[in-house]
Amino acid sequence: MNYCLEEIVFCHYHPRSDGVVERGHQTLVKALSRWLGEERMRYWPDYLPLAFWSENISIRQSTGFSPYELLFGRNCILPVKMEILSFFTVDWKFPMKREVLIYNRIAQLAKLPEQLEIARDNMIKSHLRKKKWFDDKKNIRINPFVTGDLVLLFDSTFEIISIGRKFKRRYKGPYIVIEAYLNGIYKN
């Protein structure tokens, strides 16, 4: 099965290099600080496993499934679910053959590739929805520049400088577009 995964290399100890993970950490930190409050904040390491567990059994908006469900092919059974009779917790009153139990588990696991495909489609839809929102919000230029437009040029040396970049100019210009070529190439 092809999930179209792409390998990414990033720099350790540099938060901007892996924004998705850092965003996940931000969610955990906010949830822990809300749960613990000011007076119990020093006990955060004791509650970190609970925060991870809660994160892994919560349904994600982007996939429509929890990470636990995508990994194990079924919903997580919580202690509260033991109080309510369900398929997973029912006390079978009649003898059931091992073959029937195995058949039921195979049927459950056979749904996993289908669920992964649905999750993949949901993630693509979520990505496109978020991209449209970003493009609408940030006014990303869809139309190319034309001859005579005034433009600013991003100074790429800004990315290299680590000290004193707060007061460094990020853009050079303004420049006048003299000629426009294909693929966003311009002569000034």
N, C-alpha and C positions, 0 to 999 in steps of 0.2 A: 504494500500500500504506500503510495507516494503522498507525503504531507507537504511537499514543497518547502522544506525547512532549509534555511540558509545559515551557514556558520558565520558568526560575527566574532571579531577579535577586539577586545577593549583593554584599557589600561586599569590595573588595580589601583585602589586608593585614589581614584579620580572620579568624583560623583557624576560629572557631566558625561563620562564615557559610556555609562550604562543607565540611561534615564528611566527605563522601564522598571528596573530593580529598585532604583532610588525612589521612584514614585510609589512602589509597593511598600517600601520601608516607611515612607511618609504616612501612608494609610495606617500601618500598624502602630506607629508612634502616636498618631492622633487618637486612635481607638484606646490604646493603653492609658494615655494621659487623661482621657475623658473618664475611663473606668476607675482609675486609681485616685484621681484628684491630687491636690497639692500635698495633703497630709500623708498619703501612702505612696508617693512617687518613688521613694527609695527602695520599695519592694518590687519594682518593675521586673527584675529577672525572674522572680517567682511566677509571674503571670504571663511571661513571654510564650511558654508552650501552649497556654490556653488561647492566646491571641493567634498563634500560628494555626492551631486546630480550627478555631472559628473561621479563619480566612480560607482554609482548605475545604471546609464543608459548606461554605456559603456559595450560592449560585451567582455566577458572574454575568453581568449584563451583556458582555461582548459575546459569550458563547452560549448562554442559556443553560449551562450545566455548572456544577461545582467541580473543582479540580479532583476531588475524591471520586466523584461519579465517573469522570473521564478516565481515571486511572484504574479503578476497580470494577467498573461496569455496573455499579448499583449505588443506591443512596446509602449514606452512613446511618447506622442504627445508633441512636442516642439513648441514654438511659430513660429518658421520658417516653420514648417509643416502646419501652418494655411494659409500661403501664397500660398502653392502648394496644389492643389486639390488631395485628396486621399480618400480612403474608409472611414476613420474616420472623415474627415473634410468636405466632400462634402455637399453642400447645396441641400438637396433633393427637387426636383422640384415637385414631385408628392406626394400625401398623402400616407403614409405608415401606415399600421395597427400596433397596439401595439404588436400583436402576432408575426408579422414578425420581428420586432425589437428584441423581446425577443428570438425568434428562432435564429437569427443571433448571439446574445450574447452567447446563450447556445452552439452553434456550435463553437464559439471562445473559450469558457472556456473548452469545451470538449477536445480540443487539449492540454490543460495544462498537464495532466498526461503523455501524449506521449512526450511532450517537456521535462518534468522532467526526463523521462527515457532516452531520447537522451542525456540530459545534464549529467546524471549519467554515461552513457557509455563513453561520451567524457572525463569526469574527470578521469575515470579509465585508458583510453588510454593515457591521458596526464601524469598521475602519473607513468605509466609504462615507457613511453618515458623519463621522467625526471629521473627515477630511473636508467635506462640503461645509460643515459648520465653521471649521478653521478658515477655509478660503473665503467664506462670506464675512467672517468677523475681521480677518486681517487684511481684507481688500487686496488679495494677491492679484497681481497684474496678469490677466488672461490675454489681453490684446498687446501685441508687441509695440515697442516704441517706433515712432515714425520720424522721418527727417525733420529736424527743427525742434524736437523735444529737448527740454532741459533734464538732465539726469545727474544723480550722484553715484559715485563709484565706491564700493566698499573697499576699505584698505585692508588687504589680507595680512599685513604685518601686525595688525591689531590682535589677531588670534595667537601670535607667537609671544607677544609681550605679556609677562606675568606681573611685573611690578610697575605700578604707576599707570595702569591702563584705564583707571577710572576717569582721568582727565585727558586722555588721548583722544584725538578725533577719529571716529570710526569710518568716516566717509571723506572722499576727496571730491572736489568739484565746486560748483556745478559745471558740467560739460554740455555742449550742444551736439546732438546726434547729427552727423553729416551724412552717413549712409548706413542703411540697415541690410544685413545679410540674413541667410537662413539660420535656424537653430539659435536665435538669440544673440547673434554676433553683430556688434555695432562698431562703426568708425567714428571717432570724435575728433 
